[in-house]
Amino acid sequence: MKRKNSIWLVVLALLLMAAGAGTVLFAFRSPGGGTGNEEPVPSVASEQPMIAEEQPEEPVLLPGWDGQVTLTPDGRELVLEKLLLPEEDCRQPDFEALFEEVCYEATDASFSEDGSHTILPEKTGLRFDPGDAQKRWEQAAEGEVHIPLEVLQPQVISGMLETLLYRDLLGAVTTKYNNSGETRCINVHLASAKVNGVVLFPGEEFSFNEVVGPRTEEAGFLPAPAYAGYDDIKDEIGGGVCQVSTGVYAAALFAFLDVTRHTSHIYPPNYIQLGTDATVTIPAGGGRSIDMKFVNSKNYPVKIVSYCEESVRDNGKPLRTVTVEIWGTLEEGDYMPIEFDNSYSNIYDYDRVIPPAYPDREGYKIKFTHEETEFEDETGRGLHTLTHRKVYDSSGNLVEDKITNPTYSAGYALDTYYYRG
C-alpha cells in the first residue's frame, strides 16, 4: 500500500512540473481505469504560437480646410473652420476661386425688357479682398477664421427711378393747321392720339408707321389732301398725318435723340420751316413705304406726349394746333432747355419758353435755322436745305452748332424740296 501511494506522488510531481512549463505532456487515466481505447488528447504544444499584431502609425496632421464656408446671418462675414486634418485630406483655401463663387457686383434698379415697363428692384453686392483673406488664414490659430465682407450699394434704387421717370421736358414742337378741312383735322387728331403715351426704353427705336399703323378707313382715317408726287396733290386716306410725324421728328431733334430714318416732303410744308419736317406713307396698293424713326439714345425712358388744341383768334377764325412733346430725364451733362425755338420769319412763329427744371443749373435756348441753296434738275427747280440745331447759353453765346439733316453719299447734309408749278 505504501508503494502504491509513492508512485502517485511521482506522477503528481511530474504533472506540476509540466504545468509550470506551459505544456501538457500527456493525459492520465483516473484510478478507476479505462478500456485503453479512448482517443488520445491532443497536445497543446502542437498549436502555433500567438504573434502580436503591428500597431498602425499615427497619421500626419496638418492645418487645413474641409471646404465648408458659412455666410453669417447679417451677410458681413465668411467663416471658415481651420482644422488639423490628415495630410491626404488636407487642402488650403483658394481665395481667388472663393471670391468668384461668393462675391457679386451690386445691380442698379432697372426697367424690364419685356415691354411691361416694370421697374426691377436694385440688389446689393458682396466682395472681399482675397489677399487680406489669405493673410488672415495664415495668421489664424486652429478654429474659426472670419473673413470680413464689404456690402456694395447700388447707385440707382427703385425709388429714384420712379421719381426720375418722365420728369423733364426734353423737346417740344407746336404747329398750326388752321385752314385744314374737317377730314384732315380728324386724321391729325387720330394720328396724334396714337403716338400719345408711347414709351421708349433706352436703345428702343420708335417707328411712326408701326405705331400709327396703316392709314385705312377701317382704322378711322379719312380722305384728305396729300402730296402724291411731283406737282400733284390729291385726296388720300390719312392725308395730314405727316403734320404729326413732323412734330415727332422735330421734337426728337430738340431732345437730342438719334434720328435713324427721315425723309423731307417733296414740297416745302406750310406749317414748319424747311429741314425740320418728315413725310411718311404706307401705300395702299403696295410699294415703298416712307417711315420716320428715332432711337432713345438716353439712359432713361422717354415718353411721347401729343395733343391737339383748338381756340378762336381775335378775328374770329379758328386757331388749331398740334403739339408733340418728349419727356424724359435730364442728366448732368445734358443742356437744360429753357426755350425751344423753331420759328422762321413771320410765317413759322412758334417757339416755346419753359421754366428751368433746376434753378441751380444754367438754361439753354435751342433753335433751328436753315440755309437754302437753289438748284435745277430734270425734275424741276428746287432747294437744297442745310438745317442747323444751335444751342445758346443764358448769355446768348453760341455753344453748339450741329447739322441735323441726313448725309447723302455725295457728302452733303441736306434736305431737298421742289417748287410747285
C-alpha positions as CSV (number, residue, x, y, z in Angstrom):
1,M,0.0,0.0,0.0
2,K,2.8,2.4,0.8
3,R,4.5,1.7,-2.6
4,K,1.3,2.4,-4.5
5,N,1.0,5.9,-2.9
6,S,4.6,6.7,-3.7
7,I,4.0,6.1,-7.4
8,W,1.1,8.5,-7.4
9,L,3.2,11.2,-5.7
10,V,5.8,10.9,-8.5
11,V,3.1,11.3,-11.1
12,L,1.6,14.3,-9.4
13,A,5.0,16.0,-9.3
14,L,5.6,15.4,-13.0
15,L,2.2,17.0,-13.7
16,L,3.0,20.0,-11.7
17,M,6.4,20.4,-13.5
18,A,4.7,20.2,-16.8
19,A,2.1,22.7,-15.9
20,G,4.8,25.1,-14.9
21,A,6.5,24.8,-18.3
22,G,3.1,25.6,-20.0
23,T,2.9,22.3,-21.7
24,V,0.7,19.3,-21.2
25,L,2.9,16.3,-21.8
26,F,0.3,13.6,-21.6
27,A,-3.1,12.5,-20.4
28,F,-3.7,10.3,-17.5
29,R,-6.5,8.0,-16.5
30,S,-8.4,8.0,-13.4
31,P,-7.6,5.4,-10.8
32,G,-10.8,3.7,-11.8
33,G,-9.0,2.8,-15.1
34,G,-10.4,2.7,-18.6
35,T,-10.7,0.5,-21.5
36,G,-7.4,1.7,-23.1
37,N,-9.2,2.5,-26.3
38,E,-10.0,6.2,-25.7
39,E,-9.0,8.8,-28.3
40,P,-5.7,10.4,-27.3
41,V,-6.0,14.0,-26.1
42,P,-4.1,16.3,-28.5
43,S,-1.2,18.1,-27.1
44,V,-1.4,21.9,-26.6
45,A,2.2,22.2,-27.7
46,S,1.1,21.3,-31.3
47,E,-0.7,24.7,-31.7
48,Q,1.0,27.7,-33.5
49,P,2.4,30.3,-31.1
50,M,0.5,33.7,-31.0
51,I,2.2,36.6,-32.9
52,A,1.4,40.2,-31.7
53,E,-0.2,42.5,-34.5
54,E,1.8,45.6,-35.6
55,Q,0.3,48.9,-34.4
56,P,-0.6,51.4,-37.2
57,E,1.5,54.6,-37.5
58,E,-0.1,57.8,-36.3
59,P,-1.4,59.9,-39.3
60,V,0.4,63.2,-40.1
61,L,-1.9,66.0,-39.2
62,L,-1.7,69.4,-40.9
63,P,-3.7,72.7,-40.6
64,G,-6.2,72.8,-43.4
65,W,-9.8,73.3,-44.6
66,D,-12.6,70.9,-45.2
67,G,-14.3,73.0,-47.9
68,Q,-17.1,74.3,-45.8
69,V,-18.0,78.0,-45.9
70,T,-20.6,79.8,-43.8
71,L,-22.1,83.2,-44.5
72,T,-23.1,84.9,-41.3
73,P,-26.8,85.9,-41.0
74,D,-26.0,89.6,-41.4
75,G,-24.1,88.9,-44.6
76,R,-21.0,90.6,-43.3
77,E,-18.5,87.7,-42.9
78,L,-17.4,84.4,-44.3
79,V,-16.5,81.9,-41.7
80,L,-14.0,79.0,-42.5
81,E,-13.0,76.3,-40.0
82,K,-9.2,75.8,-39.7
83,L,-8.8,72.1,-38.7
84,L,-6.0,69.6,-38.1
85,L,-6.6,67.1,-40.9
86,P,-4.7,64.0,-42.2
87,E,-2.2,65.1,-44.9
88,E,-4.1,63.3,-47.6
89,D,-7.4,65.0,-46.7
90,C,-5.9,68.5,-46.1
91,R,-6.4,71.3,-48.6
92,Q,-5.8,75.1,-48.4
93,P,-8.5,77.7,-49.3
94,D,-8.2,79.2,-52.8
95,F,-9.4,82.6,-52.0
96,E,-9.4,83.8,-55.6
97,A,-11.8,80.9,-56.6
98,L,-13.8,81.6,-53.4
99,F,-14.2,85.2,-54.5
100,E,-15.6,84.2,-57.8
101,E,-18.0,81.8,-56.1
102,V,-19.3,84.1,-53.3
103,C,-18.9,87.7,-54.5
104,Y,-21.0,89.6,-57.0
105,E,-21.5,93.2,-58.1
106,A,-24.3,95.5,-57.0
107,T,-27.1,95.8,-59.5
108,D,-28.9,99.1,-60.1
109,A,-32.7,99.2,-60.3
110,S,-33.6,99.0,-64.0
111,F,-36.5,98.6,-66.3
112,S,-37.7,95.2,-67.6
113,E,-37.1,94.5,-71.3
114,D,-40.3,92.6,-71.8
115,G,-42.4,95.6,-72.8
116,S,-44.2,95.7,-69.4
117,H,-42.3,98.9,-68.3
118,T,-41.8,97.2,-64.9
119,I,-39.1,98.6,-62.5
120,L,-36.8,95.8,-61.5
121,P,-35.5,96.4,-57.9
122,E,-31.9,97.0,-57.1
123,K,-29.6,94.4,-55.4
124,T,-26.7,94.9,-53.1
125,G,-23.3,93.3,-53.9
126,L,-20.6,91.5,-51.9
127,R,-16.9,91.5,-52.1
128,F,-13.7,90.7,-50.0
129,D,-10.0,91.2,-50.6
130,P,-8.5,87.7,-51.4
131,G,-5.0,88.9,-50.4
132,D,-6.3,90.0,-47.0
133,A,-8.2,86.8,-46.6
134,Q,-5.1,84.8,-47.2
135,K,-3.2,86.6,-44.6
136,R,-6.0,86.2,-42.0
137,W,-6.0,82.4,-42.8
138,E,-2.2,82.1,-42.4
139,Q,-2.2,84.0,-39.1
140,A,-5.2,82.3,-37.5
141,A,-4.9,79.5,-34.9
142,E,-6.9,76.4,-35.1
143,G,-10.6,77.2,-35.1
144,E,-12.9,79.7,-37.0
145,V,-11.4,82.2,-39.4
146,H,-13.6,85.2,-40.1
147,I,-13.3,86.9,-43.5
148,P,-15.0,90.3,-43.5
149,L,-17.3,91.1,-46.4
150,E,-17.9,94.6,-47.9
151,V,-21.5,95.2,-48.9
152,L,-21.7,97.1,-52.2
153,Q,-24.6,99.6,-52.6
154,P,-26.3,100.2,-56.0
155,Q,-26.2,103.6,-57.4
156,V,-29.8,103.6,-58.7
157,I,-32.6,102.4,-56.5
158,S,-36.3,101.8,-57.4
159,G,-37.5,105.0,-55.7
160,M,-35.0,107.0,-57.7
161,L,-36.3,105.6,-61.0
162,E,-39.9,106.3,-60.0
163,T,-39.2,110.0,-59.3
164,L,-36.9,110.4,-62.4
165,L,-39.3,108.9,-64.9
166,Y,-40.6,111.4,-67.5
167,R,-39.7,114.3,-65.1
168,D,-38.3,116.7,-67.6
169,L,-39.4,118.2,-70.9
170,L,-36.7,117.4,-73.4
171,G,-38.2,118.6,-76.6
172,A,-41.4,120.2,-77.8
173,V,-42.9,121.4,-81.2
174,T,-46.2,123.1,-81.9
175,T,-47.5,123.6,-85.5
176,K,-50.8,125.1,-86.8
177,Y,-53.4,123.6,-89.1
178,N,-55.9,126.5,-89.1
179,N,-57.0,126.1,-92.6
180,S,-57.4,122.3,-92.7
181,G,-60.7,120.8,-93.7
182,E,-62.8,118.6,-91.4
183,T,-61.4,115.3,-92.7
184,R,-57.8,116.4,-92.4
185,C,-58.4,117.6,-88.8
186,I,-59.8,114.2,-88.0
187,N,-56.7,112.5,-89.4
188,V,-54.4,114.8,-87.4
189,H,-56.3,114.1,-84.2
190,L,-56.3,110.4,-84.8
191,A,-52.5,110.2,-85.5
192,S,-51.8,112.4,-82.5
193,A,-53.8,110.2,-80.2
194,K,-51.9,107.1,-81.5
195,V,-48.4,108.4,-80.7
196,N,-49.5,110.0,-77.4
197,G,-48.2,108.0,-74.4
198,V,-45.7,105.9,-76.4
199,V,-42.8,104.9,-74.1
200,L,-39.3,104.1,-75.4
201,F,-36.7,102.4,-73.2
202,P,-33.0,103.1,-73.7
203,G,-32.0,101.7,-77.0
204,E,-35.5,101.2,-78.3
205,E,-36.5,102.6,-81.7
206,F,-39.7,104.5,-82.5
207,S,-41.3,103.8,-85.9
208,F,-44.1,106.1,-86.8
209,N,-45.6,103.6,-89.3
210,E,-45.6,100.8,-86.7
211,V,-47.2,103.0,-84.0
212,V,-49.8,104.7,-86.2
213,G,-50.4,101.7,-88.5
214,P,-51.9,101.6,-92.0
215,R,-54.0,104.6,-92.8
216,T,-57.2,103.0,-93.7
217,E,-60.9,103.8,-93.3
218,E,-61.2,100.7,-91.1
219,A,-58.7,102.4,-88.8
220,G,-60.7,105.6,-88.8
221,F,-58.7,107.7,-91.3
222,L,-60.5,109.7,-94.0
223,P,-59.6,111.1,-97.4
224,A,-57.8,114.4,-97.2
225,P,-55.3,116.4,-99.4
226,A,-51.8,114.8,-99.6
227,Y,-48.8,115.1,-101.8
228,A,-49.0,112.3,-104.4
229,G,-45.9,113.1,-106.5
230,Y,-44.2,116.0,-108.2
231,D,-46.7,118.8,-108.7
232,D,-49.6,116.6,-107.7
233,I,-51.9,116.9,-104.7
234,K,-54.9,114.7,-104.3
235,D,-57.1,113.3,-101.6
236,E,-55.7,110.2,-100.0
237,I,-56.8,108.2,-97.0
238,G,-54.9,109.6,-94.0
239,G,-53.9,112.9,-95.6
240,G,-52.5,115.2,-92.9
241,V,-50.8,112.6,-90.6
242,C,-47.4,114.0,-91.8
243,Q,-48.0,117.0,-89.7
244,V,-47.9,114.7,-86.6
245,S,-44.8,112.8,-87.9
246,T,-43.2,116.2,-88.5
247,G,-43.9,117.2,-84.9
248,V,-42.4,113.9,-83.6
249,Y,-39.3,114.4,-85.8
250,A,-38.6,118.0,-84.7
251,A,-39.3,117.2,-81.1
252,A,-36.7,114.3,-81.2
253,L,-34.2,116.7,-82.7
254,F,-34.8,119.2,-79.8
255,A,-34.4,116.3,-77.3
256,F,-31.0,115.3,-78.8
257,L,-32.3,111.8,-79.7
258,D,-30.8,109.9,-82.6
259,V,-32.9,110.0,-85.7
260,T,-32.4,106.9,-87.8
261,R,-34.8,107.5,-90.7
262,H,-36.3,110.7,-92.1
263,T,-37.4,112.0,-95.4
264,S,-38.4,115.6,-96.2
265,H,-41.6,116.4,-98.1
266,I,-41.3,116.9,-101.9
267,Y,-42.6,120.4,-101.4
268,P,-41.9,122.9,-98.6
269,P,-44.6,122.4,-96.0
270,N,-46.7,125.4,-94.9
271,Y,-46.7,124.7,-91.1
272,I,-42.9,124.4,-90.2
273,Q,-39.7,125.8,-91.5
274,L,-37.6,123.8,-94.1
275,G,-35.4,121.0,-92.8
276,T,-37.5,120.1,-89.8
277,D,-40.3,118.2,-91.5
278,A,-40.8,114.5,-92.0
279,T,-43.1,112.8,-94.5
280,V,-44.5,109.3,-94.0
281,T,-46.6,107.0,-96.2
282,I,-47.7,103.4,-96.4
283,P,-49.0,102.9,-100.0
284,A,-52.4,101.2,-100.0
285,G,-51.6,99.2,-103.2
286,G,-48.0,98.3,-102.1
287,G,-44.8,99.9,-103.0
288,R,-42.1,101.7,-101.0
289,S,-43.1,102.9,-97.5
290,I,-41.6,106.0,-96.1
291,D,-41.1,106.0,-92.3
292,M,-39.8,108.3,-89.6
293,K,-37.7,106.6,-86.9
294,F,-35.6,107.6,-84.0
295,V,-33.8,105.8,-81.2
296,N,-34.0,106.6,-77.5
297,S,-30.3,107.3,-77.0
298,K,-30.8,108.4,-73.4
299,N,-30.1,106.4,-70.2
300,Y,-33.7,106.7,-69.1
301,P,-37.0,106.0,-70.8
302,V,-38.7,108.7,-72.8
303,K,-42.4,109.3,-73.4
304,I,-44.1,111.0,-76.3
305,V,-47.0,113.3,-75.3
306,S,-49.1,114.6,-78.2
307,Y,-52.3,116.6,-78.1
308,C,-54.4,118.9,-80.3
309,E,-55.9,122.2,-79.2
310,E,-58.5,124.5,-80.8
311,S,-59.4,128.0,-79.9
312,V,-60.7,131.2,-81.6
313,R,-58.5,134.0,-82.6
314,D,-59.3,137.7,-82.2
315,N,-60.5,137.8,-85.8
316,G,-63.0,135.1,-85.1
317,K,-61.1,132.4,-87.1
318,P,-60.1,129.1,-85.5
319,L,-56.6,128.6,-84.1
320,R,-55.8,124.9,-84.4
321,T,-52.5,123.5,-83.2
322,V,-51.0,120.1,-82.6
323,T,-48.2,119.8,-80.1
324,V,-45.7,117.0,-79.7
325,E,-43.6,116.8,-76.5
326,I,-40.9,114.3,-75.5
327,W,-40.5,113.8,-71.7
328,G,-37.6,112.1,-70.1
329,T,-34.8,112.7,-67.6
330,L,-32.2,115.4,-67.8
331,E,-28.8,114.1,-66.8
332,E,-25.9,116.0,-65.5
333,G,-24.2,116.6,-68.9
334,D,-27.4,117.5,-70.8
335,Y,-28.3,121.0,-71.8
336,M,-31.2,122.1,-69.6
337,P,-33.6,123.8,-72.1
338,I,-35.5,127.0,-71.3
339,E,-36.6,127.7,-74.9
340,F,-37.4,125.6,-78.0
341,D,-37.4,127.9,-81.0
342,N,-38.4,126.7,-84.5
343,S,-39.7,130.0,-85.7
344,Y,-38.7,131.4,-89.1
345,S,-39.6,134.8,-90.4
346,N,-43.2,135.9,-89.7
347,I,-44.7,132.6,-91.0
348,Y,-43.5,130.0,-88.7
349,D,-43.8,131.9,-85.4
350,Y,-43.7,129.1,-82.9
351,D,-41.2,129.0,-80.1
352,R,-41.8,127.8,-76.6
353,V,-40.3,129.2,-73.4
354,I,-40.3,126.9,-70.4
355,P,-39.3,127.5,-66.8
356,P,-35.9,126.0,-65.8
357,A,-36.3,122.5,-64.4
358,Y,-33.5,123.1,-61.9
359,P,-32.8,126.7,-60.8
360,D,-29.2,125.8,-59.9
361,R,-28.3,124.9,-63.5
362,E,-27.7,127.1,-66.5
363,G,-30.5,127.1,-69.0
364,Y,-30.0,126.9,-72.8
365,K,-32.0,128.1,-75.8
366,I,-32.2,125.5,-78.6
367,K,-33.0,126.9,-82.0
368,F,-33.3,125.6,-85.6
369,T,-32.1,127.6,-88.5
370,H,-31.5,126.6,-92.1
371,E,-29.6,127.6,-95.2
372,E,-31.1,127.4,-98.7
373,T,-29.3,126.6,-102.0
374,E,-31.3,126.7,-105.2
375,F,-30.8,124.0,-107.9
376,E,-32.5,122.8,-111.1
377,D,-32.5,119.3,-112.5
378,E,-34.6,117.2,-114.9
379,T,-37.5,117.2,-112.4
380,G,-37.6,120.9,-111.9
381,R,-36.3,123.8,-109.7
382,G,-35.9,123.4,-106.0
383,L,-33.9,124.0,-102.9
384,H,-31.2,122.1,-101.0
385,T,-31.6,122.9,-97.3
386,L,-29.0,122.6,-94.6
387,T,-30.5,122.6,-91.1
388,H,-28.7,123.6,-88.0
389,R,-29.5,122.9,-84.4
390,K,-27.9,125.7,-82.4
391,V,-27.5,125.9,-78.7
392,Y,-27.2,129.3,-76.9
393,D,-26.2,129.8,-73.2
394,S,-28.0,132.1,-70.9
395,S,-25.8,135.0,-72.1
396,G,-26.7,134.4,-75.7
397,N,-23.4,132.8,-76.7
398,L,-23.5,130.1,-79.3
399,V,-22.1,126.9,-77.6
400,E,-23.0,124.3,-80.2
401,D,-24.0,124.2,-83.9
402,K,-24.8,120.8,-85.4
403,I,-26.2,120.0,-88.8
404,T,-29.2,117.6,-88.4
405,N,-30.1,116.6,-92.0
406,P,-29.4,113.1,-93.3
407,T,-26.0,112.8,-95.0
408,Y,-26.1,111.9,-98.6
409,S,-23.5,109.8,-100.4
410,A,-22.1,112.9,-102.0
411,G,-21.1,114.1,-98.6
412,Y,-23.6,116.9,-98.3
413,A,-26.0,117.0,-95.4
414,L,-29.3,118.4,-96.8
415,D,-33.0,118.0,-97.5
416,T,-34.4,118.6,-101.0
417,Y,-37.6,120.4,-101.9
418,Y,-39.1,121.3,-105.3
419,Y,-41.0,124.4,-106.1
420,R,-44.6,123.7,-107.1
421,G,-45.6,124.6,-110.7
